[in-house]
Amino acid sequence: MTTPLSVTDYLRQHIRTVPDWPAPGVQFRDITPLLQNPRVFRVLIDAFVHRYMAPELRPDVVAGLDARGFIIGSVVAYELGVGFVPIRKKGKLPFTTVEETYELEYGSATVELHTDAVKSGDRVLLIDDLIATGGTMMAGRRLLEKQGAIVTEGAAIVDLPELGGSARLRASGLALFTLVGFEGH
């Protein structure tokens, strides 16, 4: 008789580590194997959906960060029966937008949100594939809050705690939920 794996262990087995990409010394955590296998993909989505079906955590809308947050966030929104809002890289949205610039390790980036994407008071689940430095999620949160929304929680598949992003996000008051943590970058 085999002992059943936890969801975390099961998902961890399906995350590929690519050494020295995109730069020497970086251990890239590749989530594409999670998406390729329909059974694994279902376990992944169900882990989020079951959490956010709870009345106290149920969002009015799910916002996904460009681009892998779109994959997870849109399916979670569909399963919860709520709307999905994309937070895109600058220059990708066709309507009136609000933008937020944030710092990267080498330079800066800007993300945008349509001005009519959320309503004041909307409870929003903000989702991405991975938390590294936390800059993208923090910028997404600020965008949503500029529009009057309430970001109830940030969620991601993977947390890289050594890069400090999850600690910074929690210190800012954002509740976080992640499924798999990887020490080291």
N, CA, C and O of each residue as an XYZ file, in Angstrom:
740
protein
N       0.850     -1.189      0.000
C       0.000      0.000      0.000
C       0.890      1.245      0.000
O       1.822      1.353      0.797
N       0.594      2.165     -0.888
C       1.379      3.389     -0.950
C       0.674      4.502     -0.198
O      -0.554      4.556     -0.139
N       1.464      5.377      0.369
C       0.923      6.530      1.068
C       0.577      7.594      0.031
O       1.407      7.899     -0.826
N      -0.623      8.164      0.085
C      -0.973      9.199     -0.894
C      -0.108     10.449     -0.697
O       0.233     10.818      0.427
N       0.229     11.074     -1.797
C       1.008     12.307     -1.748
C       0.109     13.477     -1.375
O      -1.082     13.484     -1.688
N       0.681     14.450     -0.714
C      -0.054     15.693     -0.487
C      -0.148     16.421     -1.831
O       0.609     16.121     -2.754
N      -1.058     17.358     -1.936
C      -1.184     18.153     -3.154
C       0.133     18.867     -3.435
O       0.582     18.911     -4.581
N       0.746     19.419     -2.412
C       2.017     20.124     -2.582
C       3.080     19.200     -3.167
O       3.756     19.560     -4.131
N       3.229     18.010     -2.588
C       4.244     17.071     -3.087
C       3.931     16.617     -4.506
O       4.831     16.483     -5.334
N       2.660     16.382     -4.780
C       2.232     15.950     -6.114
C       2.571     17.022     -7.156
O       3.123     16.718     -8.214
N       2.237     18.266     -6.847
C       2.527     19.351     -7.779
C       4.028     19.577     -7.923
O       4.516     19.818     -9.027
N       4.758     19.501     -6.818
C       6.218     19.693     -6.853
C       6.869     18.706     -7.823
O       7.807     19.061     -8.537
N       6.373     17.468     -7.847
C       6.924     16.456     -8.743
C       6.763     16.821    -10.211
O       7.473     16.291    -11.066
N       5.840     17.717    -10.504
C       5.556     18.073    -11.890
C       6.045     19.473    -12.269
O       5.686     19.992    -13.326
N       6.855     20.077    -11.417
C       7.479     21.362    -11.740
C       8.916     21.067    -12.130
O       9.681     20.488    -11.359
N       9.266     21.473    -13.329
C      10.604     21.200    -13.865
C      11.558     22.311    -13.439
O      11.221     23.492    -13.525
N      12.740     21.933    -12.983
C      13.779     22.903    -12.673
C      14.765     22.930    -13.829
O      15.326     21.901    -14.205
N      14.971     24.117    -14.389
C      15.912     24.308    -15.497
C      17.090     25.094    -14.942
O      16.964     26.285    -14.659
N      18.257     24.424    -14.781
C      19.408     25.120    -14.208
C      20.004     26.150    -15.179
O      19.990     25.980    -16.399
N      20.522     27.218    -14.578
C      21.251     28.254    -15.318
C      20.428     28.924    -16.418
O      20.952     29.263    -17.478
N      19.123     29.110    -16.151
C      18.278     29.817    -17.115
C      17.400     30.812    -16.381
O      16.770     30.426    -15.396
N      17.321     32.033    -16.785
C      17.873     32.645    -17.985
C      19.308     33.129    -17.836
O      19.869     33.704    -18.769
N      19.910     32.900    -16.663
C      21.284     33.349    -16.425
C      21.996     32.311    -15.562
O      21.342     31.555    -14.843
N      23.308     32.265    -15.621
C      24.059     31.311    -14.785
C      23.714     31.468    -13.304
O      23.624     32.582    -12.787
N      23.524     30.340    -12.639
C      23.215     30.336    -11.210
C      21.732     30.363    -10.885
O      21.353     30.110     -9.741
N      20.883     30.663    -11.861
C      19.439     30.713    -11.632
C      18.850     29.322    -11.843
O      19.152     28.645    -12.826
N      18.007     28.912    -10.904
C      17.257     27.655    -11.016
C      15.837     28.024    -11.410
O      15.027     28.370    -10.550
N      15.524     27.956    -12.703
C      14.215     28.363    -13.194
C      13.190     27.294    -12.874
O      13.392     26.125    -13.203
N      12.082     27.679    -12.232
C      11.002     26.746    -11.885
C       9.938     26.821    -12.972
O       9.169     27.780    -13.040
N       9.905     25.810    -13.808
C       9.047     25.773    -14.989
C       7.739     25.062    -14.671
O       7.731     23.874    -14.347
N       6.621     25.803    -14.766
C       5.306     25.231    -14.451
C       4.627     24.589    -15.654
O       3.547     24.017    -15.505
N       5.224     24.666    -16.839
C       4.512     24.139    -18.006
C       4.171     22.652    -17.888
O       3.137     22.249    -18.421
N       4.977     21.807    -17.223
C       4.537     20.415    -17.060
C       3.235     20.271    -16.255
O       2.501     19.301    -16.442
N       2.947     21.221    -15.370
C       1.684     21.197    -14.622
C       0.489     21.375    -15.556
O      -0.593     20.840    -15.314
N       0.705     22.127    -16.610
C      -0.368     22.455    -17.543
C      -0.547     21.389    -18.617
O      -1.636     21.236    -19.169
N       0.507     20.661    -18.908
C       0.481     19.698    -20.010
C      -0.271     18.417    -19.680
O      -0.851     17.792    -20.568
N      -0.265     18.029    -18.433
C      -0.904     16.786    -18.014
C      -2.296     17.128    -17.465
O      -2.395     17.826    -16.456
N      -3.371     16.652    -18.106
C      -4.712     17.064    -17.679
C      -5.042     16.703    -16.231
O      -5.765     17.440    -15.560
N      -4.528     15.596    -15.753
C      -4.804     15.206    -14.361
C      -4.108     16.151    -13.386
O      -4.704     16.582    -12.398
N      -2.855     16.468    -13.665
C      -2.090     17.379    -12.813
C      -2.697     18.783    -12.864
O      -2.814     19.457    -11.841
N      -3.080     19.211    -14.064
C      -3.696     20.532    -14.220
C      -4.976     20.625    -13.394
O      -5.233     21.651    -12.763
N      -5.777     19.565    -13.393
C      -7.011     19.549    -12.602
C      -6.717     19.637    -11.104
O      -7.395     20.367    -10.383
N      -5.713     18.899    -10.634
C      -5.344     18.966     -9.207
C      -4.925     20.395     -8.853
O      -5.313     20.922     -7.810
N      -4.135     21.012     -9.722
C      -3.679     22.385     -9.505
C      -4.867     23.350     -9.390
O      -4.981     24.097     -8.419
N      -5.732     23.319    -10.381
C      -6.879     24.234    -10.387
C      -7.799     23.948     -9.203
O      -8.269     24.876     -8.546
N      -8.058     22.672     -8.929
C      -8.935     22.313     -7.811
C      -8.395     22.817     -6.475
O      -9.170     23.207     -5.602
N      -7.071     22.811     -6.311
C      -6.486     23.302     -5.054
C      -6.867     24.760     -4.823
O      -7.192     25.150     -3.702
N      -6.827     25.564     -5.884
C      -7.228     26.968     -5.757
C      -8.746     27.098     -5.617
O      -9.228     27.820     -4.744
N      -9.487     26.414     -6.458
C     -10.941     26.545     -6.465
C     -11.539     26.143     -5.113
O     -12.405     26.842     -4.586
N     -11.085     25.038     -4.562
C     -11.632     24.585     -3.274
C     -11.364     25.602     -2.175
O     -12.208     25.806     -1.302
N     -10.199     26.240     -2.207
C      -9.899     27.267     -1.217
C     -10.849     28.457     -1.359
O     -11.415     28.933     -0.375
N     -11.014     28.928     -2.593
C     -11.751     30.173     -2.809
C     -13.254     29.985     -2.945
O     -13.978     30.956     -3.168
N     -13.735     28.753     -2.814
C     -15.185     28.515     -2.731
C     -15.692     28.854     -1.332
O     -16.882     29.107     -1.145
N     -14.789     28.859     -0.350
C     -15.191     29.194      1.020
C     -15.776     30.605      1.023
O     -15.158     31.528      0.493
N     -16.958     30.785      1.612
C     -17.619     32.098      1.558
C     -16.737     33.263      2.014
O     -16.795     34.346      1.432
N     -15.929     33.050      3.040
C     -15.110     34.151      3.551
C     -13.943     34.510      2.615
O     -13.375     35.595      2.733
N     -13.586     33.622      1.699
C     -12.482     33.880      0.761
C     -12.953     34.087     -0.669
O     -12.161     34.447     -1.540
N     -14.231     33.863     -0.914
C     -14.758     33.924     -2.284
C     -14.655     35.341     -2.849
O     -15.176     36.287     -2.259
N     -13.976     35.485     -4.001
C     -13.836     36.816     -4.598
C     -15.038     37.170     -5.465
O     -15.825     36.301     -5.839
N     -15.169     38.461     -5.779
C     -16.132     38.921     -6.777
C     -15.532     38.780     -8.175
O     -16.252     38.622     -9.161
N     -14.218     38.840     -8.241
C     -13.503     38.781     -9.510
C     -12.092     38.238     -9.252
O     -11.534     38.417     -8.170
N     -11.536     37.581    -10.252
C     -10.142     37.117    -10.200
C      -9.344     37.969    -11.173
O      -9.748     38.148    -12.322
N      -8.214     38.493    -10.720
C      -7.295     39.245    -11.584
C      -6.037     38.414    -11.765
O      -5.468     37.912    -10.795
N      -5.605     38.272    -13.012
C      -4.405     37.498    -13.313
C      -3.318     38.389    -13.871
O      -3.574     39.291    -14.669
N      -2.094     38.117    -13.436
C      -0.940     38.896    -13.887
C      -0.339     38.285    -15.147
O      -0.186     37.069    -15.260
N      -0.006     39.154    -16.081
C       0.563     38.792    -17.376
C       1.854     37.998    -17.176
O       2.748     38.459    -16.466
N       1.970     36.856    -17.764
C       1.060     36.179    -18.659
C       0.599     34.852    -18.059
O      -0.520     34.419    -18.334
N       1.420     34.203    -17.255
C       1.016     32.887    -16.739
C      -0.104     32.981    -15.713
O      -0.825     32.007    -15.494
N      -0.259     34.131    -15.088
C      -1.398     34.332    -14.202
C      -2.722     34.306    -14.942
O      -3.769     34.057    -14.344
N      -2.677     34.568    -16.269
C      -3.896     34.479    -17.085
C      -4.373     33.037    -17.172
O      -5.571     32.760    -17.100
N      -3.423     32.124    -17.329
C      -3.760     30.710    -17.520
C      -4.489     30.180    -16.291
O      -5.570     29.601    -16.395
N      -3.887     30.385    -15.141
C      -4.458     29.866    -13.896
C      -5.687     30.679    -13.498
O      -6.737     30.117    -13.184
N      -5.551     31.996    -13.514
C      -6.624     32.871    -13.040
C      -7.913     32.751    -13.815
O      -8.995     32.775    -13.228
N      -7.816     32.622    -15.137
C      -9.047     32.544    -15.926
C      -9.794     31.242    -15.662
O     -11.024     31.236    -15.616
N      -9.074     30.150    -15.489
C      -9.738     28.873    -15.208
C     -10.335     28.882    -13.797
O     -11.442     28.383    -13.592
N      -9.616     29.440    -12.834
C     -10.140     29.543    -11.467
C     -11.404     30.417    -11.463
O     -12.396     30.067    -10.823
N     -11.369     31.540    -12.170
C     -12.547     32.416    -12.245
C     -13.731     31.667    -12.861
O     -14.852     31.747    -12.360
N     -13.478     30.954    -13.929
C     -14.534     30.181    -14.592
C     -15.156     29.174    -13.617
O     -16.378     29.069    -13.513
N     -14.304     28.445    -12.915
C     -14.800     27.427    -11.983
C     -15.558     28.043    -10.813
O     -16.486     27.428    -10.286
N     -15.174     29.250    -10.403
C     -15.864     29.928     -9.296
C     -17.117     30.665     -9.768
O     -17.928     31.097     -8.949
N     -17.277     30.810    -11.081
C     -18.430     31.529    -11.605
C     -18.332     33.028    -11.428
O     -19.344     33.705    -11.250
N     -17.099     33.557    -11.477
C     -16.872     35.004    -11.351
C     -16.108     35.483    -12.578
O     -15.613     34.677    -13.365
N     -16.018     36.792    -12.733
C     -15.313     37.367    -13.862
C     -13.802     37.291    -13.706
O     -13.276     37.077    -12.614
N     -13.118     37.474    -14.843
C     -11.654     37.486    -14.872
C     -11.172     38.809    -15.460
O     -11.724     39.305    -16.443
N     -10.135     39.370    -14.843
C      -9.551     40.633    -15.272
C      -8.062     40.424    -15.546
O      -7.328     39.988    -14.659
N      -7.607     40.730    -16.766
C      -6.176     40.630    -17.035
C      -5.437     41.909    -16.650
O      -5.883     43.016    -16.954
N      -4.316     41.739    -15.984
C      -3.396     42.850    -15.735
C      -2.232     42.616    -16.687
O      -1.478     41.654    -16.543
N      -2.097     43.523    -17.676
C      -1.188     43.307    -18.790
C       0.058     44.168    -18.702
O       0.108     45.159    -17.974
N       1.056     43.763    -19.462
C       2.236     44.594    -19.649
C       1.807     45.831    -20.441
O       0.875     45.774    -21.244
N       2.491     46.938    -20.206
C       2.148     48.219    -20.827
C       2.045     48.093    -22.347
O       2.871     47.458    -23.002
N       0.996     48.726    -22.879
C       0.820     48.792    -24.315
C       0.017     47.655    -24.926
O      -0.097     47.580    -26.149
N      -0.542     46.771    -24.112
C      -1.272     45.609    -24.634
C      -2.788     45.742    -24.530
O      -3.515     44.969    -25.156
N      -3.274     46.698    -23.760
C      -4.719     46.852    -23.585
C      -5.248     47.973    -24.479
O      -4.635     49.038    -24.556
N      -6.376     47.751    -25.155
C      -6.856     48.705    -26.161
C      -7.701     49.863    -25.636
O      -7.908     50.843    -26.352
N      -8.190     49.770    -24.403
C      -9.116     50.775    -23.886
C      -8.364     51.674    -22.904
O      -7.159     51.511    -22.715
N      -9.056     52.608    -22.286
C      -8.464     53.502    -21.299
C      -7.908     52.685    -20.137
O      -8.577     51.793    -19.617
N      -6.682     52.998    -19.737
C      -6.020     52.211    -18.696
C      -5.490     53.081    -17.569
O      -5.353     54.298    -17.694
N      -5.200     52.413    -16.472
C      -4.435     52.976    -15.375
C      -3.180     52.125    -15.314
O      -3.239     50.921    -15.563
N      -2.042     52.728    -14.987
C      -0.791     51.969    -15.011
C      -0.005     52.114    -13.718
O      -0.207     53.045    -12.939
N       0.896     51.161    -13.516
C       1.754     51.147    -12.333
C       3.127     50.648    -12.770
O       3.249     49.592    -13.391
N       4.156     51.420    -12.437
C       5.529     51.038    -12.760
C       6.189     50.508    -11.498
O       5.971     51.021    -10.401
N       6.996     49.476    -11.673
C       7.686     48.871    -10.535
C       9.106     48.514    -10.939
O       9.433     48.398    -12.120
N       9.936     48.343     -9.921
C      11.351     48.079    -10.155
C      11.627     46.594    -10.314
O      11.080     45.754     -9.600
N      12.487     46.302    -11.265
C      13.002     44.954    -11.472
C      14.448     44.936    -11.010
O      14.999     45.970    -10.631
N      15.059     43.762    -11.041
C      16.461     43.661    -10.646
C      17.331     44.580    -11.496
O      18.259     45.211    -10.989
N      17.027     44.653    -12.793
C      17.784     45.519    -13.709
C      16.812     46.369    -14.503
O      16.474     46.023    -15.635
N      16.355     47.479    -13.932
C      15.452     48.369    -14.641
C      14.070     48.394    -14.018
O      13.906     48.183    -12.816
N      13.076     48.659    -14.862
C      11.711     48.741    -14.365
C      10.751     48.185    -15.417
O      11.127     47.969    -16.569
N       9.516     47.961    -14.999
C       8.459     47.478    -15.890
C       7.171     48.175    -15.493
O       7.048     48.706    -14.389
N       6.216     48.165    -16.406
C       4.930     48.806    -16.156
C       3.817     47.832    -16.524
O       3.869     47.172    -17.562
N       2.812     47.754    -15.658
C       1.620     46.948    -15.936
C       0.411     47.876    -15.977
O       0.409     48.956    -15.387
N      -0.631     47.414    -16.702
C      -1.826     48.223    -16.890
C      -3.093     47.416    -16.635
O      -3.102     46.186    -16.686
N      -4.158     48.158    -16.359
C      -5.475     47.597    -16.099
C      -6.488     48.531    -16.759
O      -6.345     49.751    -16.683
N      -7.506     47.971    -17.401
C      -8.569     48.831    -17.930
C      -9.244     49.558    -16.774
O      -9.428     48.995    -15.694
N      -9.607     50.803    -17.010
C     -10.225     51.597    -15.943
C     -11.592     51.072    -15.527
O     -12.063     51.390    -14.435
N     -12.242     50.272    -16.378
C     -13.556     49.722    -16.020
C     -13.492     48.238    -15.642
O     -14.515     47.553    -15.623
N     -12.284     47.747    -15.343
C     -12.099     46.311    -15.076
C     -12.708     45.873    -13.745
O     -13.222     44.760    -13.634
N     -12.653     46.731    -12.750
C     -13.223     46.414    -11.434
C     -14.021     47.620    -10.949
O     -13.823     48.750    -11.394
N     -14.919     47.338    -10.029
C     -15.723     48.396     -9.421
C     -15.222     48.639     -7.997
O     -14.623     47.762     -7.374
N     -15.477     49.830     -7.506
C     -15.127     50.151     -6.136
C     -15.808     49.164     -5.194
O     -17.014     48.936     -5.285
N     -15.032     48.587     -4.298
C     -15.566     47.628     -3.335
C     -15.490     46.180     -3.781
O     -15.723     45.281     -2.974
N     -15.166     45.926     -5.056
C     -15.009     44.535     -5.509
C     -13.932     43.830     -4.694
O     -12.862     44.379     -4.431
N     -14.247     42.596     -4.301
C     -13.267     41.737     -3.619
C     -12.522     40.958     -4.699
O     -13.128     40.205     -5.462
N     -11.195     41.149     -4.759
C     -10.407     40.596     -5.853
C      -9.359     39.613     -5.333
O      -8.632     39.886     -4.377
N      -9.311     38.460     -6.001
C      -8.225     37.505     -5.816
C      -7.209     37.811     -6.907
O      -7.544     37.786     -8.092
N      -5.974     38.100     -6.520
C      -4.890     38.421     -7.454
C      -4.004     37.197     -7.593
O      -3.482     36.700     -6.594
N      -3.821     36.695     -8.820
C      -3.148     35.413     -8.997
C      -2.041     35.491    -10.048
O      -2.159     36.183    -11.060
N      -0.962     34.755     -9.770
C       0.165     34.633    -10.691
C       0.734     33.234    -10.556
O       0.305     32.462     -9.699
N       1.692     32.912    -11.395
C       2.272     31.570    -11.326
C       3.315     31.464    -10.220
O       3.457     30.408     -9.603
N       4.057     32.563     -9.958
C       5.216     32.473     -9.082
C       5.458     33.799     -8.379
O       5.238     34.865     -8.954
N       5.909     33.730     -7.137
C       6.318     34.931     -6.418
C       7.829     34.860     -6.228
O       8.342     33.953     -5.573
N       8.536     35.832     -6.812
C       9.991     35.927     -6.662
C      10.283     37.149     -5.785
O      10.346     37.031     -4.561
N      10.461     38.315     -6.401
C      10.724     39.527     -5.623
C       9.443     40.200     -5.151
O       9.480     41.067     -4.277
N       8.306     39.805     -5.728
C       7.012     40.365     -5.329
C       6.623     41.643     -6.045
O       5.528     42.159     -5.822
N       7.487     42.168     -6.898
C       7.224     43.446     -7.562
C       5.998     43.448     -8.445
O       5.216     44.399     -8.416
N       5.815     42.398     -9.231
C       4.671     42.347    -10.142
C       3.361     42.271     -9.359
O       2.399     42.968     -9.682
N       3.325     41.426     -8.334
C       2.094     41.295     -7.558
C       1.781     42.584     -6.799
O       0.620     42.978     -6.687
N       2.818     43.236     -6.280
C       2.593     44.497     -5.570
C       2.052     45.557     -6.525
O       1.154     46.316     -6.161
N       2.592     45.615     -7.746
C       2.114     46.581     -8.731
C       0.667     46.275     -9.115
O      -0.141     47.193     -9.253
N       0.331     44.996     -9.288
C      -1.037     44.609     -9.593
C      -1.992     45.009     -8.483
O      -3.095     45.495     -8.733
N      -1.556     44.799     -7.274
C      -2.392     45.178     -6.120
C      -2.647     46.684     -6.114
O      -3.779     47.125     -5.917
N      -1.591     47.471     -6.329
C      -1.750     48.931     -6.333
C      -2.716     49.381     -7.443
O      -3.533     50.278     -7.232
N      -2.618     48.757     -8.620
C      -3.535     49.082     -9.720
C      -4.985     48.841     -9.317
O      -5.845     49.701     -9.509
N      -5.243     47.678     -8.764
C      -6.609     47.318     -8.358
C      -7.127     48.260     -7.275
O      -8.289     48.665     -7.301
N      -6.265     48.604     -6.327
C      -6.672     49.500     -5.241
C      -6.901     50.923     -5.738
O      -7.746     51.634     -5.195
N      -6.156     51.354     -6.770
C      -6.396     52.674     -7.372
C      -7.819     52.771     -7.906
O      -8.400     53.856     -7.939
N      -8.379     51.647     -8.321
C      -9.728     51.600     -8.868
C     -10.774     51.344     -7.776
O     -11.960     51.214     -8.077
N     -10.347     51.272     -6.523
C     -11.267     51.098     -5.406
C     -11.550     49.654     -5.020
O     -12.353     49.398     -4.123
N     -10.898     48.711     -5.690
C     -11.103     47.295     -5.355
C     -10.339     46.937     -4.082
O      -9.423     47.646     -3.664
N     -10.736     45.831     -3.486
C     -10.091     45.307     -2.274
C      -9.440     43.982     -2.650
O     -10.128     43.015     -2.978
N      -8.119     43.943     -2.602
C      -7.415     42.696     -2.905
C      -7.429     41.863     -1.628
O      -6.739     42.179     -0.659
N      -8.224     40.797     -1.639
C      -8.405     39.986     -0.441
C      -7.251     39.020     -0.218
O      -6.940     38.669      0.920
N      -6.612     38.588     -1.312
C      -5.492     37.660     -1.172
C      -4.709     37.629     -2.477
O      -5.261     37.823     -3.560
N      -3.420     37.381     -2.347
C      -2.566     37.097     -3.491
C      -2.311     35.602     -3.500
O      -2.092     35.003     -2.448
N      -2.337     34.995     -4.675
C      -2.139     33.550     -4.774
C      -1.152     33.242     -5.891
O      -1.086     33.948     -6.897
N      -0.385     32.173     -5.692
C       0.563     31.728     -6.711
C       0.799     30.236     -6.538
O       0.581     29.671     -5.466
N       1.241     29.622     -7.603
C       1.603     28.211     -7.521
C       2.882     28.063     -6.713
O       2.948     27.264     -5.779
N       3.908     28.847     -7.082
C       5.256     28.694     -6.527
C       5.669     29.941     -5.748
O       5.412     31.069     -6.168
N       6.312     29.714     -4.611
C       6.946     30.784     -3.837
C       8.442     30.500     -3.802
O       8.865     29.379     -3.518
N       9.239     31.529     -4.093
C      10.689     31.458     -3.951
C      11.064     32.361     -2.769
O      11.469     33.506     -2.970
N      10.931     31.849     -1.539
C      11.059     32.711     -0.359
C      12.422     33.391     -0.210
O      12.505     34.476      0.365
N      13.483     32.776     -0.715
C      14.814     33.386     -0.573
C      14.932     34.711     -1.313
O      15.808     35.515     -0.995
N      14.068     34.953     -2.291
C      14.118     36.213     -3.034
C      13.354     37.330     -2.319
O      13.397     38.485     -2.742
N      12.652     36.980     -1.230
C      12.061     37.979     -0.354
C      10.711     38.533     -0.743
O      10.144     39.332      0.002
N      10.175     38.141     -1.880
C       8.913     38.704     -2.332
C       7.742     38.388     -1.432
O       6.951     39.274     -1.106
N       7.619     37.130     -1.023
C       6.473     36.770     -0.181
C       6.542     37.482      1.165
O       5.512     37.901      1.695
N       7.725     37.623      1.716
C       7.864     38.347      2.986
C       7.487     39.817      2.814
O       6.806     40.385      3.667
N       7.930     40.442      1.705
C       7.583     41.852      1.449
C       6.074     42.026      1.257
O       5.485     42.975      1.773
N       5.459     41.112      0.520
C       4.015     41.215      0.288
C       3.240     41.061      1.593
O       2.305     41.817      1.859
N       3.631     40.083      2.401
C       2.955     39.893      3.698
C       3.174     41.100      4.606
O       2.256     41.529      5.305
N       4.398     41.652      4.597
C       4.696     42.825      5.421
C       3.846     44.031      5.007
O       3.561     44.907      5.824
N       3.443     44.069      3.729
C       2.605     45.169      3.246
C       1.135     44.970      3.628
O       0.297     45.839      3.387
N       0.832     43.800      4.235
C      -0.534     43.525      4.655
C      -1.316     42.625      3.714
O      -2.500     42.380      3.942
N      -0.678     42.126      2.661
C      -1.371     41.255      1.716
C      -1.303     39.810      2.195
O      -0.219     39.270      2.415
N      -2.461     39.193      2.355
C      -2.503     37.766      2.664
C      -2.071     37.006      1.420
O      -2.446     37.375      0.307
N      -1.284     35.946      1.597
C      -0.791     35.154      0.473
C      -1.137     33.690      0.648
O      -1.185     33.170      1.762
N      -1.379     33.030     -0.492
C      -1.563     31.588     -0.531
C      -0.731     31.049     -1.677
O      -0.920     31.431     -2.831
N       0.190     30.158     -1.348
C       1.001     29.506     -2.380
C       0.953     28.003     -2.136
O       0.741     27.547     -1.012
N       1.153     27.243     -3.210
C       1.053     25.802     -3.126
C       2.384     25.103     -2.923
O       2.447     24.094     -2.220
N       3.450     25.619     -3.525
C       4.757     24.960     -3.479
C       5.837     26.003     -3.232
O       5.908     27.013     -3.931
N       6.674     25.752     -2.235
C       7.813     26.626     -1.978
C       9.102     25.935     -2.398
O       9.278     24.736     -2.181
N       9.995     26.706     -2.999
C      11.320     26.199     -3.393
C      12.378     27.077     -2.752
O      12.409     28.286     -2.978
N      13.237     26.475     -1.961
C      14.381     27.217     -1.419
C      15.408     27.346     -2.535
O      15.497     26.480     -3.405
N      16.170     28.408     -2.511
C      17.180     28.638     -3.548
C      16.546     29.240     -4.772
O      15.338     29.123     -4.979
N      17.361     29.887     -5.590
C      16.789     30.460     -6.784
C      17.162     29.556     -7.899
O      16.800     29.810     -9.048
